[in-house]
Amino acid sequence: LETIEDCYGFFEDLCTISELQEMSRRMCAARMLRDNKIYSEIAAQTGLSTATISRVNRCLQYGDGGYSLALDNKDAGAE
């Protein structure tokens, strides 16, 4: 996938609306975790369970770097 439009088309074909919304909430949680927000605040703002937030946190800490790569690229594009 080479463009943002390619990515939108791919994910819209691949995922349901609910799945896209869940991924968006998890990305929001990842950003908040990197900003040192507490689980209860993240849960209140995203609607995610603390178990899901914990899983996102484990991926941030010990995963393959996918969340960080996506967040870093998004942050770089915002400048």
C-alpha positions in Angstrom: 0.0 0.0 0.0 1.6 3.2 -1.1 -0.9 6.0 -0.3 -3.3 6.9 2.5 -6.2 6.2 0.1 -4.9 2.7 -0.6 -4.9 2.1 3.2 -8.4 3.4 3.6 -9.7 1.2 0.8 -7.9 -1.9 2.1 -9.1 -1.5 5.7 -12.7 -0.6 4.7 -12.8 -3.8 2.6 -11.1 -5.9 5.3 -12.8 -4.8 8.4 -16.3 -4.1 9.7 -17.2 -0.7 11.1 -17.0 -2.2 14.6 -13.5 -3.5 14.0 -12.3 -0.2 12.6 -13.7 1.6 15.7 -12.0 -0.9 18.0 -8.6 -0.4 16.3 -9.1 3.4 16.6 -9.8 3.0 20.4 -6.7 0.9 20.8 -4.5 3.4 19.0 -5.9 6.1 21.2 -5.1 4.0 24.2 -1.5 3.5 22.9 -1.1 7.2 22.6 -2.4 7.8 26.0 -0.2 5.1 27.5 2.8 6.8 25.9 1.6 10.0 27.5 1.7 8.3 30.9 -2.1 8.4 31.4 -3.5 6.0 34.0 -5.7 3.0 33.0 -8.9 4.4 34.6 -8.6 7.6 32.6 -7.9 5.7 29.4 -10.9 3.4 30.0 -13.2 6.4 30.7 -12.1 8.2 27.5 -12.0 5.2 25.1 -14.5 2.7 26.5 -11.9 0.0 26.5 -11.7 -2.5 29.3 -8.6 -2.4 31.5 -7.7 -5.9 30.2 -7.6 -4.5 26.6 -5.6 -1.5 27.8 -3.2 -3.9 29.5 -2.7 -5.9 26.3 -2.0 -2.7 24.4 0.5 -1.7 27.1 2.2 -5.1 26.8 2.5 -4.7 23.0 4.0 -1.2 23.5 6.5 -2.6 26.0 7.3 -6.0 24.6 5.8 -6.3 21.2 7.3 -5.9 17.7 7.0 -2.1 17.6 3.9 -1.8 15.5 2.1 0.6 17.7 5.2 2.8 18.2 5.9 2.8 14.4 2.3 3.9 13.7 2.3 6.5 16.4 5.7 7.9 15.5 4.7 8.2 11.8 1.4 9.8 12.7 3.2 12.3 15.1 5.7 13.1 12.4 3.0 13.8 9.9 1.3 16.2 12.3 4.3 18.5 12.5 
